[in-house]
Every structure is written in C-alpha cells, then in structure tokens.
Amino acid sequence: MVKRSLLVGLLALFLPLHSAAQALEKVTFASVKLGTIGFITHIAKVNRLDEQNGLDLDLKFFTPTEGINAFLFKKVDAGFVGIIPALRANAKGSRVRLLAPMLTSHFGIITSANAPYRTVDELKGKKVGTLPRVSGVYSSLALVARMKGIDIEKDFRLVLGAPQVLQGLLQKRELDAVVQFDQNTIRMMAAGTFREMQTLEDLWKEVTGGDYLLSVALAAHEEWIRANPDRARRLARTITAAIREIRTNPLRAVEVSREVLGYTNDREKELAARRLPPMYPNQWNERTLDNTRLAIRKSAEYGLLEPEALRHLEELFSEMPRELSFQ
C-alpha cells in the first residue's frame, strides 16, 4: 500500500510538468544572434520567460536587415521592426501592429579618440557610416539630423553597412565616424581608441525636450494577432519581462550574455552594465506615445516619411498597452 501511494505521488509530481511542457505554444520569432535585439531574446530564453508565459519562443536568427524583412514578409509569426519602416510597410498595404517598445535611440556617434570632431555639425562633408535605410538607426539619425538642419544623404558622405563592417572601416580610418548600436560602441570605447561624441537620444532631447525616442518595437501582423490574441499578449509579456530583467539586473544580464554581446573582458562587461540599460525603454505611457507621434510627424514634415503613411499612425499602435513599466 505504501509502495502504491509512493508511486501515485511520484506520478503526481511528474505529470504536471509533462502537461505544462505539452501546453507550450510555439511562436516563431525573427531575432539577431548577437547584439541588442539578441540580448533581449537571449535573456527571455535563458530565464525561461517564454515558458513562464506558456510559450516556446522559437528563435530564427538573421542579420538586422534580414530580420526586419523576414518579419515584414511573414516568414515568422512576430519580430522586431523600426517605427518608420513599419509605417511605410502599412502605407503599402501591410497591417503591421506594434505590441511593445523594444529599443530607444540611444545610439552613439563614435569617432577616433584623437579626432577633432565634437558635434554632429562638424561631420558635414565627412564619411559617416551607419546601418541600412530599413534600420531604426538610420531612421533615427536621419530625423534628429534634419531637426538640426542636416540632410545626411546630402551633407554626409554616407556609407551604409553591417555593424562589424562599419567598425572595421572606422578602425582603418576609412570612416570619420559611425552611428550604430551602443552594444558595438562599448567595445570600441573600452579599448580606449575611440570616443563617443553624442548619442542620438541626446540630440533628440536637445531639440525637443521630450522623453526617449522610440526606435524599434516588438511587432506582429494583424491577421496573426486576430488568430492568436492570447498568444500575442503572452509574447508581449515575455519580451517586456526580458527588458525589465536587463534594466533591473544589468550586471547579471550582461554576465549571462557575454557571448551574445561579444564582450571579452571585465572592462567591457562593466561598461555595458552601465550603458546598455538606457537602450531599453523605462516606461510606456501616453507621454511616451505622444513623443513617438511627434517623431513620426516630424519625419513626414522633413520628407523622411511619405505623408500618406500618417493615415496609418494610430492603427500601428492599436494593439499596444497604454501603460507599461520596465523598472
């Protein structure tokens, strides 16, 4: 009788775990193996935040540009996308919906430590590298530069490429400056041979006095959300929980993600723990939404976004919670 009771007890112990595993619902997600987007999804997986929300986050890895296109062309259930590219896609017939903020525009303008440049204005006529036009980095740079009277396509000798390529060109002095994700600039600054002039976030706040400039968001297509409303909500909770972990426990998050972030020494790790959290939103509410609306309207005003795309502005945010905290 005792043996039988013990057997029943053991079965009771293991059956719920098996059932929970069976209950996990798969979501295919476009991510990047390295970098700031990869940091979020790595934290989500290593902390099993997807499983805590009843999901199996099935990560498909791409370059940043390929990842955005994989999402826009529906090769995955969900992914990341820049705000301006999302609006532009909707103006062409897509029905992209944002589910949660992911990255701010805390992108550094990096130059050699001994270069004479101190402000973005001094880069006119110089070779400046940044990510391709589909990226959130490009959109943010183009906007804040125009608000300071600079047309990056005309006033800079613009070079577009992948982060690693741009970093190599700057190291060989074939570029005067690069604008890219802070995750890459940290390594360059830790080496002591490069310095940060300004961040795009600093420039945005300088000209608007506003909150952070949203660059990249978690997104899905409306038809997938309509077919999977609860799954979409749980996906948003998973990603926001990962961002919350990065912001509240940055040193621990960086430590378990050293390979994802590419850091090889303690100096880089400590610098990352200080500098990476501002890349991720600290809140989402009506004020930050209004700030994002302002950025979108300014993009249209300066010719960086087709005016007809503004008709899709509110629907883009129709699935976003009106209030989130990442603290």
C-alpha positions in Angstrom: 0.0 0.0 0.0 2.9 2.3 0.9 4.6 1.5 -2.4 1.4 2.2 -4.3 1.0 5.5 -2.6 4.6 6.4 -3.3 4.1 5.5 -7.0 1.0 7.7 -7.2 2.8 10.5 -5.5 5.7 10.3 -8.0 3.3 10.3 -10.9 1.5 13.3 -9.5 4.9 15.1 -9.2 5.9 14.5 -12.8 2.6 14.6 -14.7 2.0 18.4 -14.2 5.5 19.2 -15.6 4.8 17.0 -18.6 1.4 18.6 -19.2 2.9 22.1 -18.8 5.6 21.2 -21.4 2.9 19.9 -23.8 0.9 23.1 -23.3 3.7 25.4 -24.5 2.6 27.2 -27.7 5.3 27.9 -30.3 5.9 31.4 -31.6 8.5 31.8 -34.4 10.4 35.0 -33.8 12.9 36.8 -36.0 15.9 37.7 -33.9 19.6 38.5 -34.2 22.1 36.2 -32.7 24.3 39.0 -31.5 23.6 42.5 -30.3 20.9 44.4 -28.6 17.9 42.6 -30.0 19.7 39.2 -29.4 20.3 40.4 -25.9 16.6 40.6 -25.2 15.7 37.2 -26.7 18.6 35.5 -25.1 17.5 36.8 -21.6 14.0 35.6 -22.4 15.2 32.1 -23.2 17.9 31.7 -20.5 15.5 32.8 -17.8 12.7 30.7 -19.4 10.4 33.8 -19.5 8.7 32.4 -22.6 7.8 29.2 -20.8 6.6 31.2 -17.8 4.1 32.7 -20.2 3.1 29.3 -21.8 5.2 29.9 -24.9 8.1 28.2 -26.8 9.8 31.2 -28.3 11.3 29.6 -31.5 14.1 32.0 -32.5 15.1 32.4 -36.1 18.4 34.3 -36.5 19.1 36.8 -39.1 21.2 40.0 -39.7 19.2 43.1 -38.5 18.1 44.0 -42.0 17.2 40.4 -42.9 15.3 40.0 -39.7 13.1 43.0 -40.4 12.4 41.8 -43.9 11.7 38.2 -42.6 9.1 39.7 -40.4 7.6 42.1 -43.0 7.3 39.2 -45.5 5.6 37.0 -42.9 8.3 34.3 -42.7 7.9 34.3 -38.9 5.0 34.9 -36.6 6.5 38.0 -35.0 9.7 40.0 -34.8 11.2 43.4 -34.4 10.8 46.4 -36.7 11.7 50.1 -36.8 8.8 52.5 -36.4 9.3 54.3 -39.7 9.7 51.1 -41.8 6.6 49.7 -40.1 4.5 52.7 -41.1 6.0 52.7 -44.6 5.0 49.0 -44.9 1.5 49.7 -43.8 1.2 52.5 -46.3 1.9 49.9 -49.0 -0.8 47.5 -47.8 0.7 45.6 -44.8 -1.1 45.6 -41.5 1.7 45.7 -39.0 0.8 46.2 -35.4 3.2 47.0 -32.6 2.9 45.0 -29.4 5.6 46.6 -27.1 8.5 49.0 -27.3 12.0 47.3 -27.5 14.8 49.8 -28.2 15.2 53.5 -27.8 17.5 55.6 -30.0 20.4 55.5 -27.6 22.8 55.1 -30.5 26.3 56.5 -30.3 28.1 58.7 -32.7 31.6 57.3 -32.5 34.9 58.7 -33.8 38.6 58.2 -33.2 39.8 59.3 -29.7 42.1 61.9 -31.3 39.6 63.1 -34.0 38.8 66.9 -33.8 35.0 66.5 -34.1 32.9 67.4 -31.1 29.4 68.0 -32.6 27.3 66.4 -35.4 27.6 69.6 -37.4 31.3 69.2 -37.7 30.7 65.9 -39.6 29.4 67.7 -42.7 31.3 66.6 -45.7 32.9 63.7 -43.8 32.5 60.0 -44.3 29.9 58.8 -41.8 28.9 55.1 -41.6 25.5 53.8 -40.3 23.1 50.9 -40.8 21.0 50.4 -44.0 17.9 52.6 -44.6 15.5 49.9 -43.4 17.0 50.1 -39.9 15.8 52.0 -36.9 19.3 53.5 -36.5 19.2 55.1 -40.0 15.6 56.5 -39.4 16.6 58.0 -36.0 19.8 59.5 -37.4 18.1 61.0 -40.4 15.4 62.6 -38.2 17.5 64.1 -35.4 20.0 65.4 -38.0 17.2 67.1 -40.1 15.9 68.7 -36.9 19.4 70.2 -36.5 19.4 71.3 -40.2 21.5 68.4 -41.6 20.4 66.2 -44.5 22.5 63.1 -44.0 22.2 62.0 -47.6 23.5 65.3 -48.9 25.6 66.7 -46.1 27.5 63.5 -45.1 29.5 61.2 -47.4 27.2 58.4 -46.2 28.4 54.7 -46.1 25.8 52.1 -45.2 26.7 48.6 -44.0 26.6 46.0 -41.2 27.9 47.0 -37.8 31.0 44.8 -38.0 31.9 46.2 -41.4 31.5 49.8 -40.2 33.6 49.2 -37.1 36.4 47.7 -39.3 36.3 50.7 -41.6 36.5 53.2 -38.7 39.4 51.2 -37.2 41.2 51.5 -40.5 40.5 55.3 -40.6 38.4 54.9 -43.8 35.4 56.5 -42.0 35.4 59.6 -39.9 32.5 58.5 -37.7 30.0 55.7 -37.3 26.5 55.7 -35.8 25.4 52.3 -34.6 24.0 50.3 -31.7 25.5 51.1 -28.3 26.4 47.4 -27.9 29.1 47.8 -30.6 30.3 51.2 -29.4 31.0 49.8 -25.9 33.8 47.6 -27.2 35.3 50.4 -29.2 35.2 52.8 -26.2 36.6 50.2 -23.8 39.6 49.8 -26.0 40.4 53.5 -25.5 41.0 54.2 -29.1 37.5 55.6 -29.8 35.2 58.0 -28.1 31.5 58.9 -28.2 30.7 62.4 -29.5 27.0 62.3 -28.7 24.0 59.9 -28.8 21.0 60.3 -31.0 18.9 60.3 -27.8 20.9 63.3 -26.5 20.3 65.1 -29.8 16.5 64.3 -29.7 16.1 65.6 -26.2 18.2 68.7 -27.0 15.8 69.7 -29.8 12.5 68.6 -28.3 12.9 68.4 -24.5 11.0 65.2 -24.8 11.3 61.6 -23.5 13.2 58.8 -25.2 13.0 58.4 -28.9 11.5 55.0 -29.7 13.4 53.3 -32.5 12.4 49.6 -32.6 9.3 47.7 -31.4 8.0 44.2 -31.0 5.5 43.6 -33.8 3.2 41.1 -35.5 0.8 41.3 -38.4 -2.8 42.0 -37.6 -4.1 38.7 -39.1 -1.8 36.7 -36.8 -2.8 38.7 -33.7 -6.5 38.2 -34.6 -6.0 34.5 -34.9 -3.8 34.3 -31.7 -4.9 37.2 -29.4 -3.8 35.5 -26.2 -0.6 34.2 -27.7 0.2 37.8 -28.8 -0.4 39.2 -25.3 1.8 36.5 -23.8 4.6 37.2 -26.3 4.5 40.9 -25.3 4.7 39.9 -21.6 7.7 37.7 -22.4 9.6 40.5 -24.2 8.7 43.2 -21.6 9.8 40.8 -18.8 13.2 40.3 -20.5 13.7 44.1 -20.9 12.7 44.5 -17.2 15.4 42.0 -16.2 18.0 43.9 -18.3 17.1 47.2 -16.7 16.8 46.0 -13.1 19.7 43.5 -13.0 22.1 44.8 -15.7 25.3 43.2 -14.5 23.7 39.8 -14.1 22.1 40.1 -17.5 25.3 41.1 -19.2 27.3 38.3 -17.4 25.0 35.6 -18.8 25.0 37.2 -22.2 28.7 37.8 -22.8 28.8 35.7 -26.0 25.7 37.4 -27.3 27.1 40.8 -26.7 30.6 39.9 -27.8 32.4 41.1 -24.7 35.8 39.5 -23.8 36.9 41.3 -20.6 35.6 42.8 -17.4 36.1 46.4 -18.6 33.7 45.8 -21.4 31.3 44.0 -19.2 31.2 46.7 -16.5 30.8 49.5 -19.2 28.0 47.5 -20.8 26.1 47.1 -17.5 26.2 51.0 -17.2 25.5 51.9 -20.7 23.1 49.3 -22.1 20.0 49.8 -19.9 19.2 53.2 -21.4 18.9 51.5 -24.8 15.8 49.8 -23.5 12.6 51.7 -22.5 12.0 52.5 -18.9 8.2 53.1 -19.4 5.5 53.3 -21.9 2.5 55.6 -21.4 0.6 58.4 -23.1 3.5 60.8 -22.8 5.9 58.5 -24.5 3.3 57.7 -27.1 2.9 61.4 -27.8 6.6 61.7 -28.0 6.7 58.9 -30.6 3.8 60.5 -32.6 5.9 63.8 -32.6 8.9 61.9 -34.1 6.7 60.3 -36.8 5.0 63.6 -37.8 8.4 65.3 -37.9 9.7 62.5 -40.1 6.9 63.3 -42.6 7.4 67.0 -42.3 11.1 66.6 -43.2 10.4 64.3 -46.1 11.7 61.2 -44.4 8.3 59.5 -44.4 5.6 59.7 -47.1 2.7 61.9 -45.8 0.1 59.3 -46.7 1.7 56.9 -44.2 0.4 59.2 -41.4 -3.1 57.8 -42.0 -1.9 54.6 -40.5 -0.3 56.1 -37.4 -2.9 55.3 -34.8 -3.7 51.8 -36.1 0.0 51.0 -35.8 -0.3 51.4 -32.0 -3.8 49.9 -31.7 -2.5 46.7 -30.0 0.0 48.4 -27.7 -0.8 48.6 -24.0 -1.4 52.2 -22.9 0.9 51.8 -19.9 4.0 49.7 -19.2 6.7 49.9 -16.6 10.1 48.3 -17.1 11.6 49.3 -13.7 
